[in-house]
Amino acid sequence: MPDVRPKVLVTAAVGGPGLDLLGQLADLTLDSWLDQPTLRIYDAEQLAARMASEGATIAIVESDRCAGPLFELPLVAVGSCRGDPTNVDVAAATAAGVPVLRAPGRNADGVAELAVGLMFAATRGLVAADADVRKGDIYKEGTIPYQRFRAWELAGRTAGLVGLGAVGRALRWRLRGLGMEVIAYDPYADESTVSLDELLERADVVSLHAPVTPETTGMIGAAQFAAMRDGVVFINSARAALHDTDALVESLRSGKVSAAGLDHFEGEFLAPDHPLTSLDSVVLAPHIGGATYDTESNHTRIIADDLCRLLAGARPLHCVNPEVLSGR
């Protein structure tokens, strides 16, 4: 370990045993963005200024932008509490010789659980049923709930997972436990079982778990919805950029898609008058898949363990630019 304890500015939400390890490794300034009265995300200049004022040489962040002036400082490392450190200019970090640590799979179980929740909520009409009870409208327009909320069970159906990374794998075993057949498309995963065309043809539930790349942006559009089975259930607990929202709306209106569950919208916002909000067959969540205390504990532990390795002169397990570690 270094003779002088490094100083660490932590703007991510952290907790669990990993926080104890961080405290043993370094002097911490804990200032989580989640503890602020309003949303606070530092841009590169603001983060660099804060790091300089604290005399910190290690930054542990979640959404703050790490670029430009930050890498003009004498940094030991940057820890991005994300599976994919999209908030970090990795090229700039590499040019400055700064290791960038990440936290793969930190929220896989949380997002997978939410995907299951969206499936049940969308297929069983739970949101509408809850609203009827709260309004005292159980026997709406002379009907009984059993008439309005009949649905097919998920057991015995086929789920098609588009993307088989950490979240896709975490969802796969859960759906198998519910009695579903699970097929998956992922050109980068050896466990992928079908082509996208076959998945769309066979799946009763299509669930998206791919990262947003030039290759995947808009990958589910009008043609793909048309190729799905009639009455398919569509789930996207990843990113809205993966599908064409206008095409989804039209597919819902036509009945081609019988129900949908979404946990993300472009710009992190959906206008109240958006067509999706008028469709009872859609369940909408505001990007909360990873919003669990376990996610925070997981990424704290992963970053702390790798920081321990780095400070001890060993190679961290989850460094996105290992070329800066030559000689370790």
Helices and strands as residue ranges (DSSP letters): E 7-10, H 17-25, E 27-30, G 33-35, H 44-54, E 58-61, G 68-72, E 77-80, H 90-95, E 100-101, H 108-124, H 126-134, G 140-142, H 145-148, E 158-162, H 166-177, E 181-185, H 196-202, E 205-208, H 222-227, E 232-236, G 240-242, H 245-254, E 257-262, G 266-268, G 275-278, E 282-284, H 293-311, G 322-325
